[in-house]
């Protein structure tokens, strides 16, 4: 399917524990917005769940997006982000150049043409009766995919086979080059270094994820490897279950009912309130969230926006997913700030004292919060060399990251 604009698509979903998708309803254009309507057969189906409630409750008739959004967030979560959109746009144009604008294609076109092996448990189809997955006819190896990603970034045309292979990973989100891989029963996301990187982004993310595991956080399994003398981060997918099952997921942006353009208003405190009300095991989840905040501060991950937090949805309750996209960011000086505010008063400075001062919002005492900070800091100190070696950091990388992104002196300042 290749067109510049569509009026409707049918939304298919893997219900909890199911190995095959079922049609749930349709998303359709209504002026400048997109409405959703469940099918009658789905509403009468035993075991049917809302794609996400209260955003798309199981009711008859068209459902408008909440909070003046132009489309339901749970549907938008399943669509391609910047990297995937660029691949699809290149497919339309033949190649990308300086004038290429992902806004030239319609949102439903991106839904329709992105790969079916998308994050979460939704897919978009032209038919309400026949499910036809969009997968690559041939699979490319990592080296070929890395070369194809470089070609796309440099504005060179892709061969049809590599374009199809790269297209498979268009719906896994994010702005950086990546692809999907199968390794036996393992489902992986391969994140590539970019031709425009000014620092070792892949190795930095690799060491941060490694340290997060050592701190005791629930994080996606990762491994840094070298392909064609380039860094690749392999990330195990946590949205896939045994067999062919898939797990429904929603981003924190969707949970908070926010549009991408106002994502800066998302806060950790708002997420904490939601956890208390709608999550399984809220006490343990809040402690996990607080520890993630402290860890982000410790390793300089200031790209902790609401798209980089997510929860599984089982039709009734939410459960925090493993952490992902934990990547130290370049900083020119000392002090910096987190993407999401930590305290209820809007405090977002990247300091441990800001975290401790907000402890009560996460159902922790100041003493418990200080213990978490001390544990994170001591673990990073003790485990740094081993984690750096596993992430293939060079001596120069270690010098560049240590006390700049990792445990920058400013994180110890009092608020």
C-alpha positions in Angstrom: 0.0 0.0 0.0 1.6 3.3 -1.1 -0.4 6.5 -1.1 -0.1 10.0 0.2 -3.3 9.9 2.2 -5.7 7.4 3.7 -9.1 7.9 5.3 -9.3 4.8 7.5 -7.4 1.7 8.7 -8.5 -1.3 10.8 -6.7 -1.8 14.1 -5.8 -5.4 14.9 -4.6 -6.5 18.3 -3.0 -9.5 20.1 -5.2 -10.0 23.2 -3.5 -11.1 26.4 -2.1 -14.6 25.9 -3.2 -14.9 22.3 -0.8 -16.0 19.5 -3.0 -14.5 16.7 -4.4 -11.0 16.3 -8.1 -10.1 16.0 -9.6 -7.0 14.4 -10.8 -4.6 17.1 -12.2 -1.7 15.1 -11.2 1.2 12.8 -9.3 4.5 13.1 -10.7 7.0 10.7 -10.2 10.6 9.6 -12.6 13.2 11.0 -11.6 16.7 9.9 -8.1 17.3 11.3 -8.4 14.5 13.9 -8.7 10.8 13.9 -11.5 9.0 15.7 -11.7 5.3 16.7 -14.7 2.9 16.7 -14.8 -0.6 18.0 -16.4 -3.2 15.8 -19.6 -4.9 16.9 -18.0 -8.3 16.7 -15.2 -7.2 18.9 -17.4 -5.7 21.5 -19.3 -9.0 21.7 -16.2 -11.1 21.9 -15.4 -13.0 25.1 -12.2 -11.7 26.6 -12.2 -8.4 24.6 -10.3 -5.6 26.4 -10.1 -1.9 25.8 -7.1 -1.0 23.8 -6.4 1.4 26.6 -8.9 2.8 29.2 -10.1 5.3 29.9 -8.8 6.7 26.6 -10.6 4.1 24.4 -13.3 2.4 26.6 -15.2 -0.5 25.4 -18.3 1.4 24.1 -20.3 1.6 20.9 -19.9 4.4 18.5 -17.1 6.7 17.5 -14.7 7.8 20.2 -13.0 11.2 20.0 -9.4 11.6 21.2 -9.1 12.9 24.8 -7.6 16.2 25.9 -7.8 17.7 22.4 -5.3 15.2 21.0 -5.6 14.6 17.3 -5.5 10.8 17.8 -5.7 8.4 20.7 -2.3 8.1 22.3 -2.3 4.3 22.5 -2.7 4.2 18.7 0.0 6.8 18.2 2.3 4.8 20.4 2.1 2.0 17.8 3.1 4.2 15.0 6.7 4.9 13.7 8.6 7.8 15.2 11.3 9.9 13.5 13.6 7.1 12.3 10.8 4.9 10.9 9.1 7.9 9.3 12.3 8.8 7.5 12.7 5.2 6.1 9.1 5.3 4.8 9.6 8.8 3.3 12.7 7.6 1.6 10.7 4.8 0.1 8.3 7.3 -1.4 10.9 9.7 -2.6 13.6 7.3 -3.6 16.1 9.0 -1.3 16.3 11.7 1.4 17.8 15.1 0.9 17.9 18.4 2.8 14.4 19.3 1.7 12.9 16.0 2.9 10.1 16.6 5.5 8.4 13.7 7.3 5.4 16.0 7.6 4.8 15.5 3.8 3.2 12.1 4.5 -0.1 11.5 6.4 -0.1 9.8 9.8 -2.3 6.9 8.5 0.2 6.4 5.7 2.9 5.9 8.2 0.7 3.5 10.2 -0.1 1.5 7.0 3.4 1.3 5.6 5.4 0.6 8.7 6.4 -2.9 9.7 3.9 -5.2 11.5 6.5 -6.3 14.1 5.9 -3.1 16.0 6.3 -2.3 19.7 3.4 -3.5 21.7 0.4 -5.6 20.5 -1.3 -3.5 17.8 -1.1 -3.4 14.1 -2.9 -1.5 11.3 -4.4 -3.1 8.2 -6.4 -2.2 5.2 -8.8 -5.1 5.7 -11.2 -5.9 8.6 -11.3 -9.6 7.6 -7.8 -10.6 6.5 -4.6 -10.0 8.4 -1.5 -9.7 6.2 1.7 -8.9 8.1 4.1 -6.5 6.5 7.5 -8.3 6.8 10.6 -8.3 4.7 10.7 -11.0 2.0 14.4 -11.5 2.7 16.3 -10.9 5.9 19.6 -8.9 5.9 22.4 -9.5 8.3 23.6 -6.8 10.7 26.3 -5.5 8.5 23.9 -5.0 5.6 21.4 -3.3 7.8 24.1 -1.0 9.2 25.2 -0.1 5.7 21.6 0.5 4.7 21.1 2.8 7.7 24.2 4.8 6.7 23.0 5.1 3.1 19.7 6.4 4.3 21.3 9.0 6.6 23.7 10.1 3.8 20.9 10.5 1.3 22.0 7.6 -0.9 19.3 5.4 -2.6 18.7 2.0 -1.0 18.5 -1.3 -3.0 15.0 -2.7 -3.0 16.0 -5.7 -0.8 17.7 -3.6 1.8 14.9 -1.0 1.8 12.5 -3.9 2.6 14.7 -5.3 5.3 15.1 -1.9 6.9 11.4 -1.2 6.6 10.7 -4.1 9.0 12.0 -2.0 11.9 10.1 1.2 11.1 7.6 1.0 13.9 9.9 0.6 16.9 10.1 4.2 17.8 12.9 6.7 18.4 15.0 9.0 16.3 18.2 7.0 16.0 19.0 4.4 13.4 17.9 0.9 14.3 16.6 -2.4 13.0 14.8 -5.6 14.2 16.6 -9.0 14.4 15.6 -12.5 15.3 18.2 -14.8 17.0 16.5 -18.1 17.4 13.7 -17.5 19.9 15.2 -14.1 20.9 13.6 -10.9 19.5 16.1 -8.1 19.4 16.3 -4.4 18.6 19.7 -3.4 17.1 20.6 0.2 17.7 23.4 1.6 15.5 25.9 4.3 15.9 25.1 7.2 13.6 27.4 8.8 11.0 26.6 12.1 12.8 27.6 11.0 16.3 30.0 13.3 18.1 30.6 10.9 21.0 30.3 7.1 21.5 26.5 7.1 21.9 26.1 3.3 21.6 28.8 2.4 24.1 27.6 5.1 26.5 24.1 3.6 26.4 25.6 0.2 26.8 27.5 1.0 29.9 24.5 2.9 31.4 22.2 -0.1 30.9 24.8 -2.4 32.3 25.3 -0.2 35.4 21.5 0.0 35.8 21.3 -3.8 36.0 24.1 -3.8 38.6 22.2 -1.3 40.7 19.3 -3.6 40.7 16.9 -1.9 38.3 14.6 -3.8 36.1 16.0 -3.0 32.7 16.0 -4.5 29.2 18.9 -7.0 28.6 21.5 -5.4 26.3 24.9 -6.2 24.7 27.4 -4.0 22.9 29.0 -5.7 19.8 31.2 -4.5 17.0 30.0 -4.9 13.3 32.1 -3.5 10.5 34.2 -1.7 13.1 31.1 0.1 14.2 29.2 -0.1 17.5 25.8 -1.9 17.8 23.7 -2.2 20.9 21.5 -5.3 21.0 18.4 -4.9 23.1 16.2 -7.8 24.0 12.5 -7.1 23.4 10.4 -7.2 26.5 7.1 -6.7 24.6 7.1 -10.3 23.3 5.9 -13.3 25.3 6.3 -17.0 24.8 5.3 -18.4 21.4 3.9 -15.7 19.2 2.2 -13.7 22.0 2.6 -9.9 22.3 2.1 -7.6 25.2 0.1 -4.4 25.0 2.0 -1.3 26.0 1.4 2.4 26.4 3.9 5.2 26.9 3.9 7.6 29.9 2.9 10.3 27.4 -0.3 8.4 26.6 -0.9 7.5 30.3 -0.7 11.2 31.2 -3.0 12.2 28.2 -0.4 14.6 26.7 0.3 15.6 23.1 3.9 15.3 21.9 4.1 19.1 21.6 3.4 19.6 25.3 5.5 16.6 26.5 7.6 19.1 28.5 4.7 19.3 30.9 4.9 15.6 31.8 6.3 15.1 35.3 7.5 12.2 37.4 5.1 13.3 40.1 2.1 13.0 37.8 3.4 9.5 36.8 3.7 8.6 40.5 0.1 9.7 41.2 -1.0 7.4 38.3 1.0 4.5 39.7 -0.7 4.8 43.1 -4.1 4.8 41.4 -3.8 2.3 38.5 -0.7 0.2 38.7 -0.1 -3.3 40.1 2.1 -3.3 43.2 2.2 0.5 43.5 4.6 0.6 46.5 7.3 -1.4 44.8 6.7 0.4 41.5 7.2 3.8 43.1 10.4 2.6 44.7 11.6 1.4 41.3 10.6 4.6 39.6 12.4 6.7 42.2 15.5 4.6 41.8 15.4 5.1 38.1 15.2 8.9 38.6 18.2 8.8 40.9 20.1 6.6 38.4 19.2 8.9 35.5 20.7 11.8 37.5 23.8 9.7 38.4 24.6 8.8 34.8 23.5 12.0 33.1 20.5 10.6 31.3 18.6 13.9 30.8 16.6 12.4 27.8 14.2 10.8 30.3 11.1 12.3 28.6 7.6 10.7 28.7 8.1 8.6 25.5 11.0 6.9 27.3 8.8 5.4 30.1 6.1 2.8 29.4 3.8 0.3 31.0 2.2 -3.0 30.0 -1.6 -2.9 29.8 -3.6 -6.1 30.4 -7.0 -4.5 29.9 -7.4 -3.7 33.6 -4.2 -2.6 35.2 -0.8 -1.2 34.3 2.6 -2.6 35.1 5.9 -0.7 34.6 8.0 -2.1 31.8 11.7 -2.7 32.1 13.7 0.5 31.7 15.0 1.3 28.2 16.8 4.1 26.3 18.9 5.0 29.4 21.7 7.0 27.7 24.1 9.6 29.1 23.8 12.8 27.2 26.4 15.3 26.2 26.7 18.2 28.6 28.8 21.3 28.0 29.1 22.4 31.6 28.3 21.1 35.1 24.7 21.6 36.1 21.8 20.3 34.0 18.1 19.3 34.4 16.0 16.2 33.8 13.4 16.2 31.0 10.6 15.5 33.5 10.2 17.4 36.8 11.0 15.3 39.9 9.2 17.4 42.6 5.6 18.6 42.7 6.8 22.2 42.6 8.4 21.6 39.2 11.9 20.9 40.5 13.9 19.2 37.8 17.6 20.1 38.5 19.8 17.0 38.1 20.8 16.7 41.8 20.4 14.0 44.3 19.1 16.5 46.9 16.2 17.3 44.6 15.4 13.6 44.5 15.6 13.2 48.3 13.5 16.3 48.9 10.7 14.8 46.7 10.9 11.4 48.5 7.4 11.6 50.0 5.8 11.8 46.5 7.2 8.3 45.9 6.0 7.0 49.3 9.6 7.0 50.7 11.1 8.6 53.7 14.1 10.9 53.4 16.1 8.2 55.0 15.0 5.5 52.5 15.7 8.0 49.6 19.2 8.7 50.9 19.8 4.9 51.2 18.9 4.5 47.5 21.1 7.4 46.5 24.0 6.0 48.5 23.5 2.5 47.0 23.4 3.8 43.4 26.5 5.9 43.9 28.5 3.2 45.6 27.5 0.6 43.0 28.6 2.8 40.1 31.9 3.4 41.8 32.5 -0.3 42.6 31.2 -1.7 39.3 32.4 1.0 36.8 35.4 -0.8 35.5 33.7 -4.1 34.9 30.6 -2.5 33.3 32.9 -0.3 31.1 34.8 -3.4 29.9 31.6 -5.3 29.0 30.3 -2.2 27.1 33.6 -2.1 25.1 34.5 1.3 26.4 38.0 2.4 25.4 40.3 4.2 27.9 39.4 7.5 26.1 35.7 6.7 26.5 36.1 6.1 30.2 37.9 9.4 30.7 35.3 11.3 28.6 32.3 9.9 30.5 33.6 9.6 34.1 32.7 12.7 36.2 31.2 14.3 33.1 28.1 12.3 32.3 28.7 9.7 34.9 28.6 11.1 38.5 29.2 14.7 37.4 30.2 16.7 40.6 27.1 18.9 40.2 24.7 16.0 41.0 26.0 16.1 44.6 25.2 19.9 45.1 22.5 20.8 47.6 19.3 22.1 46.1 
